[in-house]
Amino acid sequence: MRILFVLALFALAVECEAQDIIIRRAELPPPTTFAGLKQLSGPLPSGPCAFPSVSLSVDSLSPIALGDSATLRLPPGWRTSPLHPSDDEHTRTRLAAPGDNRVLIERQRNGASGRLFLMYGSGELPEGATCSLERGQTGAIWTFYLPDPQDTTGVRKYVALGSVITPAGFWYSVTLWTSSAADQSRLASILTEAMLLPSP
């Protein structure tokens, strides 16, 4: 009887080792409206964004192809920059912005993930200033962060994280690295206006 019991345990152990354990990330449809974007987890806006006024002359804008095949029209001085080795070329686009600033735009397709937030190198979760801009079904939520006080090496120490719902109903995450708070607000304003332009 003891021999049969040991053989049964051995067979069970072999069967368990043969089974693959698969962990799947939860998948939900992404938001397609600004109302849906506001329901995602993330920093809560304290009010409307007080962006500096920008005027985009449609005739002067140049098209830039995004990784997901959409097109973004931006003023002169913006250009694409090389992707990092870990970037997904079908969802991510990197831009060099005026003033030697940098931008990452990423198409988001999983509504189970919330909006981005920043963590300093020390592991601290900083409090940023979060605002929103709503235009009917479209809009943006931005969080602006002060530089990490322990970072003494970076040139572009100001980080802004945005989530945008475009007129096409696409959700994009935008990361903006700038050398000053003034550039932070100005470039976020330009990006928001450009991404909320209707398709030509």
Buried (B, 14 or more C-beta within 10 A) or exposed (E): EEEEEEEEEEEEEEEEEEEEEEEEEEEEEBBBBBEBBBEBEBBEBEEEBEBEEBEBEEEEBEEBEBBBEBEBBBBEEBEBEEBEEEBEEEBBBBBBBBBEBBBBBBBBBEBEBEBBBBEBEEEEEBEBBBBBBBEEBBBBBBBBBBBBEEEEEEEBBBBBBBBBBBBEEBBBBBBBBBBEBEBBBBBBBBBBBBBBBEEE
